[in-house]
Amino acid sequence: MIKNLNEIVKEWAYRVDNGQPNPKKSTHLYHLSEILIEYKWPFEVIEELLQNLNEDDIVKKKQSDGSYGSPYTVKNHNPDRGQELVKKNASKDDIEKIDKDEEPKVDKPPTKDERKTKRVKKDKENADTREKPDTSKFTKEEIKILKDLSGEPPSLKSIKEANKKIVAARARGIAGMGGPVASEGEAKFTEVTNQMSNKDKGGKTEHDKFLENNKEKIQDKASQFKSRKVDGRKRPNTADKNTLRQLGFEEPYSDEAYNYLAAREIHSLNELEKIKKDKNSVFYKKGKKGFNGDNGAYLEWMRTSYDGAISTQTHLEGSNLDTSKEHITTQATPDGDKVVESTLQSKYDEHKVKCGQGTKESCKKADHYARELSKWDKFKGYHDTYVIGEDKDGNMIYIPISNKKGSDMKDPQNNTTPAQRLRMIRKQFGEKIAKNVATVIDNSVDEVSNAAASTVKKQSKMKITDEVVEACEDEKMSSYMSRLDEIATDGKHAFSNFLQGSKPPWKEMSTKQRLEKMKEYQQSKLFDKDEKSRLVEKEDGTYYIQDDGTEKKIKNLGQIGLPYEPFGKIAIKLGEFKVNEETSQIKQDEKDVVKNAHKNVTTALFKGDEPDGYHPDTNPNADNGDNTQGYISGVLKAVHADTYIDMEDDEDYDVLVQMGVNGVRPSHIRECLAEKSGFKGDINTDGGRDALKKHLRKRCRITPGDEKVSVVDSEGNNTELFKDEWRTAGTSQKVATLFGQGMIDCMTTKVKK
């Protein structure tokens, strides 16, 4: 923790636009917060400082000219050429003295070598001051893994055994953070990646042996792909063609392209056959607990796993990992994470001591493990899987992977709720936020949070027409009706208890009878015997009146046995399929709530930035104001764009964003942001990457849409860089931050092999 306030203020002055830190500007406070985090100040200290900043000597100190503020300003401020700090009202002699001063001057952005030196220093400071994992409560298995990994070189025997247990657990539906379906996909990704990675003494991998053992099947399947029909379906389909395009194949396809599709298909079919043998597997589990026995859904995930494993091999070959040595790809789990983190920390601590005793080789190793710990801290929050192995010097190495399913790159990079996102924006703006912006954010939070409840109420009154019954019996509604069936028969849910004694029993009811019984249950929860609403809106929230007349405060209807899925989702899906006018209107009503929230928030941001900030109508050529910059900063953080922009060229293989067959590296994201945003500078020059971040915040624009808020380019082309999609999930609304189509098109080109 750096306590030299002059050093902090100098850095702060360097980062703000005019060289004069202003505690009344939210963007200036944002920069100060970032600096203090970099200097390892405790978060509670930072928060207290920011809250009391107006009373702090840093900015309230009276200057010799009678003014208040920072004692520093910037000489010759020019973002492109650098800037130099001098005292306010400095005389010519003072300035010349500073110019002649032998101490390093902040007169231009640091060079690549200077940035690297600073990074090494920061990595070591981080390794020395970070909170160390507590190993005192490790299980015997965790201690065994820790002992193996701590060796020189590390042994992967125990972590391999642990990963096999994880893969087996995922196959049984014991899920990780992403839920049972995604967890099974990630587990299979690690399994096939390992099958492709490590060679036996004869130089063959398990995947090589798979290709040999299934040679005839693969040839036969390749012939089917050539004839454009596989198992009675038209193949290659659009998804197949997208995969081939990402891999560099163009039509007319070569034999190699057809062989790839065939090998992937046989591998996926083998996995399907294997999972179906266990009747208690995740394949058969209902609702969101599994694949509902859906062959197509499972095969889709298996193809994705295979594609991802293929792409990962390319990334590993370019990384610092020595792929000729044993390495393993494993799924991230809380228990596994703490063991790997503990290993990296103990190795750093060990070699730091040896370095201090004059062991030159240990000094290099200490630097290596300091960097690995820095990577760990940077990416641990969103690594789904990671690779553990050795570099050419025998040091343990960690490569994080963020796994996304779709090769179309349209999977969310970050999920949160609108309420959390809006509150985060408000917090980022600080207490000085314009009153009208604060009000509209609060109102939008309320509107969006209540949208799901409104939909549940409308579904309880939905007419069960012949059209509705026919649609609910269609395959496209099967997963939603399966969820209704699940809670009706599990013996645990309130709906299941409500159905006790029903005649006919649930399993003998027709679809129409089931839907009517669902409505009857919903209405019993929402209205009393006199048809008065049980829900009471009070100033401090929503209350539910129970049968005995007592009130219970609730956050969502799921707490009273009416979860959005299925008691609101059925009507919404029927509306999406345009079954009839009523359900279409229910869908539109919910959509309008979110759409209006987008419009209200963006309008308020522009209005709050008046008169100097960008406004699409009244000030279209201006820089974005503080409020709009704050929103864009939130989006950039959600997709980790700031991190990717800052990473140096030698860190390009330190992390992999795996999206289907696409292995996206930080340089791909950084270059595409520069190209598509309208940035005119060079990101590879000194200060160029900071300039790109400033450009994105200041010159790119936010625009509202029906189901999203977009961040688009600065040149008026409406090239979408990122988007926030707001939609309903479970008992609440969800905001998913994704790459925009402009970025997707650019990254697709860059990752082609």
N, C-alpha and C positions, 0 to 999 in steps of 0.2 A: 504494500500500500504506500504510494508516493504521497508525502505530506508537504512537499515544496509547492506552496500555492502559486508562486511566481511561474514555476515551470508549467503548472496546469493552465494558468491564465494565458501564457504565451501560446500553448497548444490550442487553447480555446479560440484565441484571437486569430490564429492561423486558419482555423476551419470555418469560421463564420464569414459571410459574404463581404462585409465592409471592413473587417479587421477590428471591429469594436464590439465586443460581447455586450449584449443587451438582455438582461434577465427578464424583461417584459415581453420578449419575443419567444414563442414556443419552439421555433426551429433552433434558436440559439441554445435554449435549455436542453433540447434533444442532443445537440452536439456535446454539451457539457456532460450530460449523462453518459454518453458513449465513451468519452475520455475517461471518466471516473471508473467505469466498468473495466476498461482496458488496464487501468492502473490498479485493479483489484481492490477497489474500495468496497466495503460491505454494502449490500443493497439497502439495508435500513439506514446507514449513514448517508448514502446518496439521496434517498428519499427525504430524509430530514433536512439535508442541505438545500435541496431544490425548493422545499416548502418554505424555508426561512431565508431564501437567498436575498431578498430585498433588504434584509437587516445585516447581511454579511459584509465584512470589511472588504471583501474582494471587489464588490461592486458599489458599496455605499461610501467607501472612503473618499473624503473630500480632497480634491486635487488642488494644486497651487493656483489654478485659474478660477477656482471657486465652483467648478462643476463637480458632479458626482459621477462615478462610473469607473471603468477599468483604467488603471494608470497607463495602459498600453494602447497604441493605435498601430496602424500599418503604414509603412513607408512604401510608396510606389505600388499600391495595390493593383495587381493584375493577375487574375486567376490562371492565365496561360503562361505567365513568365515567373510566377512566384511572388512572394511578398515578404517584407522585412519589418519586424517589430521595433518601434522606437517609443520613447516616452512622449506623452502629449506635450505640445508646445516646446519641443526640444529645439535648442539653438543649433545653428549651423555647425558650431564646434562640437556639440554633443553628437550630432549625426556623423560628422567626420570621425569622431572618436570610436563610435560604434562600428563604422565601416572598417576602421583599422584594427578593431579588436580581434585578437587571435582566437577567441572562443568561437565555436561553430555558430553560424548565423542561420536563422530560418529565412534565407533569401531566395530559396527555390525548393520545389518538391524534392524529396529524397530520391537518390538514384536507386537502381535495381539492387546494387551491392549494399547500399546503405539500408534499404528496406530489408534485405536478407539478414544483415547484422542485427537490426532491430528485432526482427522476428525471432532469431535465435535467442536473443536476450529475453524477450517476452516469454518464449517457451520455457526457459529455465526458471524465470520468476514464477510462472504459473505452476510448474512442477514443484517448486519449493513451498508455495503458499496455498495450493488447492487443498480442499478437505480430503483427507485420505480415507479409503474404504475401511470399515471396521471388520477385521477378519476373525474377531473373537467368537462370533456366532456362526462361523462356517460349518456346514455339515461335513461328514467324513468324505462324501463324494466330492464336494467343492474343494476340500483341502487336498485331495488326491490330484484333482485337475490343476490346482495352483502349484503343487509340487512339481508336476510334470512340465508345466509351461515355464517354470522358473529356471529350468536347466539351461545350459549353454552347450549346444543349441537346444531350443525348447522341444519337448516331446509332445506329440499330439495324440497319443494313445487314449488318454482319459477323456479328452474333449470330443474325440471321435465317438467314443462309447456313449457319452452324454447326448451327442447330436442324434444318434440312432434312437435313443429313448424319446427325444423330442419328436422325431419323424413318426415314430409309432404312436405317440400320444395324439398328434394332429390327425392321424388316420382314424383314430377313435372318436374324433370330435372334441378333444380337449384343446381349447383354443387359446391363442395368444391375443395380443391387443387388437388385431384386425378382424377378429371373429373367426368362426370355424371354417368357413369357405376360403377366405383369403389365407388363413394360417396353413391350411392344407396345401394351397398353391405354393406358398413360400417354402414349405417343408419339402415339397417335391422339387422345387427349384434348387434347393441346397443339395438334394440327393443326386439329381442328374448332373449338376455342376461338378460334384465330387467324382462322379463316374467318368466324366470327361477329363478330369484334371490330372490325376495321379497314375503313374505308369508302374507296371510290375517289372521284375528283373529282365523280362524279355522285351521291354519297351512298349507294352500294350496297356491301354486303359480298359476299364470295364466297358466303356462305351464302344471301344474297338471290337471287343469280344461280342457285344450285342449285335453290331453290324454284321459280323461274321456268322453268328449263329442264326440270324434272321435274314440271311442274304436272299433266299428264294422268295420269302414273303415281301421283302422290300422291292424286289424286281417286279413281282406281280402287281404290287400296289402302284409302283411307278408307271406301269403300263396302263393302269386304270386312270391315273391322272392325265396321261397323254391322250387317252380317249375321251377326256372331259367328263367322265362319269365314275364316281367312287361310291360304292355301296348304295347305288340307286340315286345318288344326288349329284348335282352339277358341281364339279370341282375341276380346276381350281376356282374357288369362289372369290369374292371381293377381299375377304380377310387373307386368304392364301396369297393372292396377288400383291397385297400390301406388304406381307412378310417378304416375299421374293424381291420386291422393289427395294426394301430396306437392306436386303442382303446383296444388292447390286445386280440382280438378274433382271433382264428386260425381255419382252416378247419379241420374236418367238423364243420360248424357253428352251434352254439346253437340257441335255440328259441330267446334268448335275443338279439343275433346279428341280426337276421331277423326282430325282433320287432323294433330295433333301426333304421335300414334302412327304415322300413315301416313308423315309426313315422316321420322321417325326410322327407320322400317323401310326405306324406299327408300335413305336415306343408308347404313344398315348393309349392305344388300344390294350397293350399289355398291362399298363397301369390300371386301366379301367377294369380289366378282368381280375386283377389282383385285389382291388378294393372291394369288388362285389362278392368275393368269397366270404367276407366277414359281415354277417347280417347286422352286427352292432356298430358298423363303421359309420363314419361321417357321411358316406354316400347315401345311406338310407335315412338319415335323421331328417325330421320335418322342419318346415319353416326356416328361420334364420339359423337353426342349429346344424344345418347340413345342406346337402345337395338335393334332397327330396327324391332320390332315386332317378335323377335326370341324367341320362347318359350324355346328352349333348353338352350340358353345363360342365360336367366333369371333364369331358374330353377337351373342351375349350381351355380350361385351366391347365391341363396337362400339356397342350400345345404351347401355351404361354410359357410354362416352366422350361420346356425344351428350347424354345427360341431364346429365352433369357440366358440359359446356360451357355448356348452357342456364343452369344454376344459377349458374355462375361469373359470367355476365354481370351478374346481379343484385348479386352481391357487389362487383364492380368498380365498378358505378355508385354504390354507397354509400361507396366508399373515397376516399382522397385522390388516387387516380389520375385524371388528366384523360383521360377516355375519348374525348374529341374529338381527341386527339393520338395519334400512332402508338404502339403498345405491342405487346409480344410475350409469349406464354406459352411457356416452354421447359422441357424436362425437365432435372432437376438431374443433373449429372455432375461428377466430381472436377475435370476440366480447366475446365469452364465455371464452376464455383463459385469457383475461385481467381481467375479473371479478374474476375468481378463483385465479389468481396470486395476485390480490389486497387483496382478503380475507386472503390468507396465510400470506401476508406481514403485514396486519393490526393486525392479531392475534399475530404474533411474536412481533410486536412493543408494543402491549398492555401488554403482559405477561413479556416482558423484563423490562418494567417500574415497574410492580408489583414485579418482582424478586428483583429489586434494592431496593425495600422498605421492603425486608425481607420476602416475601411470598414464602415459600419453594415450594409449589405446582406449583406456577407460573414459578419458575425456570425450573422445569421439562417440563412444557408446552412450555416455550420459546425455550428450546433445541429441543423439538419435532417439532415446526414450523420452526426452523432454518434448520432442516434436510429436512422437506417437501419443503422448498424453494430451497435448494440445489438440490433435486431431480428434481424440476420443471426446474431449469436452465439447468440441465444436459440433460433432455429428451424432453423439449418443442419443440426442433427443429424437432423431428420426431415422436411425439405421434400422431397417427391418431384418437384414441379414448382414453378415460380414465375413471376410476371409482372414484367417490367421495362418501365418507361415514365417519364412525367413527371407532376409535379403541376402545378397551375395557374400556379406561378411558374417552371416550366421546370427544376425540380430532378429529378434521377433518383430513382426510387422503386422499392422492392422489396416485393412481396407474396408471401409464402410460401404454398404450398398442400400440405397432406397429403392424398394421394389414396387413398381406399379404395373398393373395388369396389361393395359391396352397399348398395342403398337401404334395406335393412332395418337398417342400422347395426350389423350383427353381425360385421363384419370386425375382426380384432385391431387394437388401437391400438399394441401393443408385443409383440415376440416375443423370448424369451430361453430359456434352459434351466432346468429345475428346480434343477439343481445351482448354476447361477449365481445364481438368485434366492435360494435358501436361504443361499448363502454371503454374498450381499449383505446379507441380513437379519442374519446373524450378525455381519458386520462392522459394521453399523449399531448393533447392541446394544453392541459394544465388548467388551473383555476381561472385564468384570464380569458378563457374561451368566450366568444361572443354569446350573449344571453340567448339570442334566437337560435343559435346552433345547438346549444345545450338543450333547449326546449324541444326542438324538432327531433333530436336524437332520442330523448326520453319518450316522446310520443311514438316514434317509430318502433322503439323497443316494445312498447306496450302493444301496438298494433300487430307486430309480427309474432310476438309471443302468444297472442290470443287467437291467431289465425287457425291453429290446429283445433282448439276448443270449438270454435265456430263451425268448423267442418264436421266435427263429431256430432254436434247438435243437428246440423242439416241432414246428416246421414240417418239420424234417428227418425226423421220425418219423410225420408225418401220413399216414393211410391214403388212398390215391387210389381212392376209391369211385366208382361211377357217378354219384352225386349231386354229388361234387366235380368230376368231369369235365364234367358238364352245366352246372354253375354257371360254371365257368371259360370255357365257350364262349358264355356269355350276354354281351350288350352291356355290362352293368353291371360286368363284370370286364375289359373290353377294355383299359383303360389299364394295368392291372397285368400282364396277360399280354403286352401290347406291350413293357413294360419288360423282362420276361424274354426275350422274343424279341430285343430290341435287344442285350442283353449277350451273348446266345448267338451272335450273328452279326457282332459288330463287329470281331472279330479282335484285340481288345486286352484284353478282360476275361479273368480267369483261367477263368471258366466257358466262354468261347469256346475257349480253349486246351484245356480238359478234353475238349471235344466233338470234337476233331480225330480223324478216323478212325472216328467212330461210324457204325454201320450199323443202320437207315437213317440218312442224314444228317438234321440237325435239320429242314430245310425239308420233308422227307418224313415226319416223325414225326407221329403222331396227338397229340391233346391229352394223352391218358393217358400216352403214351410220353414226352412232353416233361416232364410233371410227375414221372414216375418218374426220369428222367435228372437232373432238378433235385435230387431227394432224394439220388440217388447221389453227386452232386457235393458237396452239403452234408455228407453223412456222411464223405466222404473228407477234408474239411477239419476236421471236428470230432472224428473218431476215427481212431486208427491201425489197422494191419492186424489187431491183436489186439482191436479194438473198445474200446480204452482211450481216455478223453478226452484230447485234445491240450491242453485248457485247464487251467491250474494256477492256483489262487487263492493268492496270497501276501500277506503283510502290506502290501507296498507296491504291490499292484496285481495285474492278471491277466497271465499269461504264456502264450505259445503255443509248444508243442513242435513244431519243424519236423522234416522227414524225417530229417535228419542228427543229430537228438537235441539240437540247440542250442535255447535258449529265447529267445523274442522277446517283449518287453513290449509289450502292446497296450492301447489305450483303448477300442476297439470292434471288432466283428467285421468291419466294413467294411475294416479294414486287412489282413485275411487273405482278402479276396475274397468276403465274405458280407455285403454291405450289407443293412440292414433291408428296404429296398425293392429287389428283390421277395422276398428270402429269409425275411421274416417277415410282410410286409404282405399277401401272398396269403392266408395262414391267417387273419389278422385280419379282412380284408374278407369272407372266406367265413363267419367267425363273426358278423360284423355282419349278414349276409344270412340267418343261421340255417340254413345249408345242412345241417348235421348236428350231433349232440351234441358230437363231438370238437372241431370248429372253434369252436363256440359256447363251449366251455370254455376253449380257448386265448385267445379274446377276453376272456372273463370273468377269467381269471387275470391277464392284463396290466392289465385295468381295476382289479382289486382291489389291485394293487400301488400304483397311483397314488391310489386311494381311501384306502387305509390311510395313505399318506404325508400326505394332506390332514388326516385325522383325527388322526394322531399329532402333526403340527406344531401344529395349532390347540389341541389338548389341552395340549401342552407350553407353549405361550404362556400359556394361562390359568393353568396350574399355576405357571409361573415368576413370574406376577404376584401370587400369593397372599402375604399374606392380604388385602391392601387392594384389589387390582385386580378388574375384572369377571370373574365366572365364571358361566356360564349356569345352573348349579345352585345354587351356594353363595353367590353374591354378585351377583345379577342386576341390581341397581340402581346398582352402583358405576361410576365412570369406568373406562375401560380402563387397565390398567397400562402400564408402559414398553414391555414386549415387544410387546404387542398394538398399541400406538400405533406402534411401529416398523414392524410389518408393514403397517399401513394407510398409513403414510407412503410405504413402498415402492410400494404400488399407486398412490397418488396421483401419485407421480413418474413411474411407468411410463406413465400416460395423460396426463401433463403437466397434470393438474388444478390443481396449485398455481400454475402459470404462468397458466392461464386465470382463476383466481380473482383473482389479483393485478392483472391488466390493467385499466387505467382505461377509462372509457367512450370516450374519444377514441382508444383503441387497438383498438377492437372490430373494425375492418376490417383490422387489421395482419396477420392470419393467417386462413386459411380451411381448415377441416377438411372436405374434400369427400368425402361418402359417397354414391356413386351420384348421385341427383338432389338430395340434401340438402346444402346449403351451411351447415355449422354454424359459428357464430361463438363466441368466448369467452363473450360474455354469455349465450348459450343454455345453455352448460355450467354456468356460474356460477349462473344462476337456477335451473336444474333441480336442481343439487346442494343448494341452499338449500331448495327446495320439497319435494324428495323425501326428504331426510335427516332431517327433523324439526327443522330449525334454526328457532328462534323469533325470532331477531334480524333486523335490517334490514341487508342487505349493502351498501346504498348510504350508510349513515351512516359517520362517521369511526370507523375501527377495526372496522367490521362484517365486512370480508372476512377479517381475521386471526381474528376470532371464529368465522367459518365454518370455517376450516381447523382451529382448535382443536376445534370441535364434531365435525368428521368424525373426527379422531384419537381424541378422548376418548369420544364417545358412540355412534358407529356401531359395529356389531358384525361380527366375522368368523364365518362358519359354514362347516363342511366339507360337501362333497357328493360324489356318485359321481365326477364328473370335474371338479370345480371347488372353489375356495375363494371364497366370496362375501363382499362387504362390503355389509351391509344397513343400513336406516335405524335410527334411535335409538328409535323408538316401538313396536317389537315387531310391525310390520306385515309384516316380511320383504320390504320393497320393495328389490329388488336394484339397487344403485348401480353396482357393478363386479364383475367376476369374473375369477379366474385359472383358465384351463382348462389342464390338464396332459394332454398326449397325445404319442404317438410320432410322430417325423418323421425320416426318414432313418435314421441309425445311432444316434440318441439321442432322449431325450424333450424335449418342448418345452412351455414355459409361455407361453400367450398371454393377455394382459390385454385385456379387452373391457369395453365399457359393458354394464351390466346392463339387464334389460328395463324396469325402472322409469325409468331414465334415457332409454332409447330411446323409450319412449312419450311422455315429456315433451318431448324434443328434436324428435320428429316433429311435435308440435303447434306448437312455436315456429317451425319453419322453413317451415311451409306458406306459400305465397305467394298 
